[in-house]
Amino acid sequence: MNDQDRSSNTPFCLLLFVKNPIPGTVKSRLGRSIGFEAAAALYGCFARDLLFTTQQLGIDHLIFYAPAAAETAVQDWLGPQYTYLPQQGDDLGDRMAHAFTTCFEKGYGGALITGSDSPDLPLAYLQHGLKALEQQQVVIGPSDDGGYYTLGFTPETFTPGVFADMPWSTETVFEQTLQRLQSCSVHQLPTWYDVDTLDDLRHFHQRLSQAGAQTESMTFLQQHLDLLGHDAP
């Protein structure tokens, strides 16, 4: 089991939520600024860049995709080496709760869940999250917009109540989630950044430029600097 060995002697996994990158159905806020075709193309880059990072965790990846009929298209986009499962549930909370339940039913001893809104998320943050899971802590990583970029549970700490009747896509999601976890030992990771708006995209490009990152997202943006506006570096 190599890197997957944990104190519980069961492997951990990463739960990645994605949508088939059809223009107009992903990154709609960004699409209204840069065009839906460009936003969908960037979304495709975001997920692949994040996977390039998370593969270094040495744990299984369970990719929960939507819509349910898109499995072939999503596998062609991200590769056949992952486990693919359709998202199930009426809202985001239901779908995330189902994902955790599914992975624990498969025998995993802990899981971190994330999406592709933070494509340059540092590997070290997720590594720290896995270490906290080993200590039976709940893991949460706040995003700068008031949500969170990751949440982690073991079967023993799983708290599905954090997903019920949550006002998703609001700036209170992180704080409300923390309130619902008051009875748990919570490990809070550093804040990171989602890329949902044109301003977010400009800051993202600036971070990649300063880091000298040669990612798919950076390649796309360098080829389409006009999307960032005339003052882009």
C-alpha positions in Angstrom: 0.0 0.0 0.0 3.1 2.2 0.2 2.2 5.9 0.6 -1.4 4.9 1.3 -0.6 3.2 4.6 -2.1 5.0 7.5 -2.3 4.4 11.2 -5.8 2.9 10.7 -4.2 0.5 8.1 -6.7 1.6 5.5 -6.0 3.9 2.6 -7.1 7.4 2.2 -8.5 8.9 -1.0 -9.3 12.1 -2.8 -12.8 12.9 -3.9 -12.8 15.2 -6.9 -16.0 16.9 -8.1 -16.1 17.9 -11.8 -18.6 18.7 -14.5 -18.2 17.9 -18.1 -16.7 21.1 -19.5 -19.4 22.1 -21.9 -19.5 25.9 -22.7 -22.2 27.6 -20.7 -22.5 24.9 -18.0 -19.2 25.5 -16.2 -17.6 28.7 -14.9 -20.6 30.7 -15.9 -19.6 33.8 -13.9 -16.2 33.8 -15.5 -17.8 33.0 -18.9 -19.9 36.1 -18.7 -16.6 38.1 -18.7 -14.4 36.1 -21.0 -16.8 34.1 -23.1 -18.3 30.7 -22.3 -16.0 28.8 -24.8 -12.9 30.3 -23.1 -14.2 29.6 -19.6 -15.0 26.0 -20.5 -11.5 25.5 -22.0 -9.9 27.0 -18.9 -12.0 24.8 -16.6 -10.6 21.8 -18.6 -7.1 23.1 -17.8 -7.9 23.7 -14.2 -8.9 20.1 -13.5 -5.9 18.6 -15.2 -3.5 21.0 -13.5 -5.0 20.1 -10.1 -4.8 16.4 -10.9 -1.1 16.8 -11.8 -0.6 18.2 -8.3 -2.8 15.7 -6.4 -1.3 12.6 -8.1 1.8 13.4 -6.0 -0.2 12.6 -2.8 0.1 8.9 -3.6 -3.6 8.1 -2.8 -6.5 6.9 -4.9 -8.7 9.4 -6.7 -12.4 9.0 -6.9 -13.8 11.4 -9.5 -17.5 12.3 -9.1 -18.7 13.7 -12.4 -21.9 15.4 -13.7 -24.0 14.9 -15.6 -24.5 11.2 -15.2 -24.4 10.5 -18.9 -20.9 12.1 -19.3 -18.7 9.3 -18.0 -17.0 8.6 -21.3 -16.4 12.2 -22.1 -15.0 12.9 -18.6 -12.7 9.9 -18.8 -11.5 11.0 -22.3 -10.8 14.4 -20.7 -9.0 13.4 -17.5 -7.7 9.9 -18.2 -8.7 6.3 -17.5 -6.5 5.8 -14.4 -9.1 7.0 -11.9 -12.3 5.6 -10.5 -15.3 7.4 -12.0 -18.7 7.7 -10.2 -21.7 9.9 -11.1 -22.7 12.6 -8.6 -25.9 11.7 -6.8 -28.2 14.1 -4.9 -30.6 17.0 -5.2 -28.1 19.7 -4.3 -24.3 20.1 -3.7 -24.6 19.1 -0.1 -26.5 15.9 -0.9 -23.9 15.1 -3.6 -20.9 15.6 -1.3 -22.5 13.6 1.5 -23.1 10.8 -0.9 -19.5 10.9 -2.1 -18.1 10.5 1.4 -20.6 7.7 2.2 -19.6 6.0 -1.0 -15.9 6.1 -0.3 -16.3 4.8 3.3 -18.5 2.0 2.0 -15.6 1.1 -0.3 -13.4 0.7 2.8 -11.3 4.0 2.7 -10.2 5.2 6.1 -10.4 8.9 5.3 -11.0 11.3 2.4 -10.5 14.9 1.3 -13.0 16.4 -1.0 -12.3 19.2 -3.5 -13.3 20.7 -6.8 -11.3 22.4 -9.5 -12.0 26.0 -8.5 -8.5 26.2 -6.9 -6.2 24.8 -9.7 -3.0 26.1 -8.1 -3.8 24.7 -4.7 -0.4 24.0 -3.0 0.3 20.3 -2.6 1.6 20.9 1.0 -1.9 22.0 2.1 -3.4 18.7 1.1 -0.5 16.8 2.6 -1.1 18.6 5.9 -4.8 17.7 5.6 -3.9 14.0 5.3 -1.7 14.1 8.3 -4.6 15.7 10.3 -6.9 12.9 9.1 -4.4 10.4 10.6 -5.1 12.1 13.9 -8.8 11.7 13.6 -9.3 15.4 13.0 -11.8 17.0 10.7 -10.0 19.0 8.0 -11.2 22.2 6.4 -9.5 24.6 4.0 -11.1 28.0 3.7 -11.3 29.8 0.4 -11.0 33.5 0.1 -14.6 33.9 -1.0 -16.1 32.5 2.2 -16.4 28.9 1.1 -13.9 26.1 1.4 -11.6 24.3 -1.1 -11.4 21.1 0.8 -13.2 19.2 3.6 -12.0 15.9 5.1 -13.4 13.2 7.3 -12.7 9.7 8.5 -15.6 7.3 9.0 -15.4 8.0 12.7 -15.6 11.8 12.3 -18.0 12.0 9.3 -20.6 14.7 10.1 -23.2 14.7 7.3 -25.0 17.5 9.0 -22.5 20.0 7.6 -24.1 19.5 4.2 -27.8 19.9 5.0 -29.6 23.1 4.1 -26.4 25.0 3.5 -26.7 28.3 1.5 -24.2 27.2 -1.1 -22.2 29.8 -3.1 -22.5 32.4 -0.4 -19.8 34.0 1.7 -21.0 32.3 4.9 -20.5 28.7 4.0 -17.1 28.3 5.7 -18.3 30.0 9.0 -21.6 28.0 9.1 -19.6 24.8 8.5 -17.3 25.6 11.3 -20.3 26.2 13.6 -21.7 22.8 12.7 -18.3 21.2 13.6 -18.0 22.7 17.1 -18.1 19.3 18.7 -15.3 18.0 16.5 -11.6 18.4 16.6 -11.0 20.6 13.5 -7.7 21.2 11.7 -8.0 24.4 9.6 -5.7 24.7 6.6 -4.4 28.0 5.2 -6.8 30.1 3.1 -6.4 29.7 -0.7 -8.1 31.2 -3.7 -10.9 30.1 -6.0 -11.0 31.3 -9.6 -14.6 32.3 -10.4 -14.4 35.9 -11.7 -12.3 37.9 -14.1 -10.5 39.5 -11.1 -9.8 36.1 -9.7 -8.4 35.0 -13.1 -6.1 38.0 -13.2 -4.8 37.2 -9.7 -4.4 33.6 -10.7 -2.3 34.5 -13.7 -0.2 36.8 -11.6 0.5 34.0 -9.1 1.4 31.6 -11.9 3.7 34.2 -13.5 5.5 34.9 -10.2 6.0 31.2 -9.6 7.2 30.6 -13.1 4.6 27.8 -13.4 4.4 26.0 -16.7 0.9 24.5 -16.3 -1.8 23.9 -18.9 -3.7 26.9 -17.5 -0.7 29.1 -17.8 -0.1 28.0 -21.4 -3.7 28.7 -22.3 -3.6 32.2 -20.7 -0.3 33.1 -22.3 -1.9 32.3 -25.6 -5.0 34.3 -24.8 -3.7 37.3 -22.9 -6.5 39.4 -24.3 -8.9 37.6 -22.0 -7.2 39.3 -19.0 -7.5 42.8 -20.3 -4.9 45.2 -21.8 -3.1 45.7 -18.5 -2.2 42.0 -18.1 1.5 41.4 -17.6 
